[in-house]
Amino acid sequence: MLALSRKEGESIVIGNNIEITILEVKGDQVKLGIAAPKSIPIYRKEIYTQIQEANRETVATLDIESLKKLL
């Protein structure tokens, strides 16, 4: 993991097309602004983890034989 120090108004760039800017620092909270192409999904980690878990649960309940018949 890369750890960087940034101040309000400063940014970091990831690749050629993602920019993360520190918008505000208040107490123990940091407000970030993220500029990225609309084709790149951006999630809070807790939401991303929930999506992954829901996908795993769905896959676990799939009936492979029924899916093969559909194809």
N, C-alpha and C positions, 0 to 999 in steps of 0.2 A: 504494500500500500504506500502510495506517495502522500506525504503530509505537507501541506503548504500553509503559510500564514498569509492572509489577505486582509485588507482594511476595507471599510465601506467604500463603494464605488470602484474597487479593483476587481479584476476578472481573471479567470483562467480559460484557456482554450483547449478543447479536446478534439483531436483530429483537425480536419479543415473546416468543420461546420457546426461545432457545438461550443457555445460560450456560456460560462457560468459566472454571474456577477453577484457580489455581495451587495445587497440593497440596503440592509439595515442590521445593526447589532443592538439588541435590547436585553440586558441581563444575560441570561443563559440561552437565549434564542437568537438564531441567525436567520434572516430572511434572504433567500436566494432568488435570483432571476435566471432563467434558463432559456437561451435562444438556440433552437435546434430546428431542423427540417420537420415538417408535420409527419413525415413518414417514420420518424423515430419515436417510439412510445416512451413516455417518461412517467414513472410511477414512484410514489413513496414506497420505501422498502416493505413496510408492513402490508400494503395493498398488493405488491408484487408477490410476496410470500403467500398471501391468501389465494391469489389467482393460481399460483403453481400447485398449491394443495388441492384446490378444486379440480384442476386438470388431472392430477394424479388419481383422485377419487373417481372421476369420470372414466378414466382409462381402466381402472380396476373393475368397474362394473360392466364393461363392454362385453357383449356376446360376439366373439370373433366369427363364429359360424353364421350367425344372422347377417353380419356385415359382409361376409364373403358372398352370400346369396344375393345381396343388393348389387354387388359389382358383377 
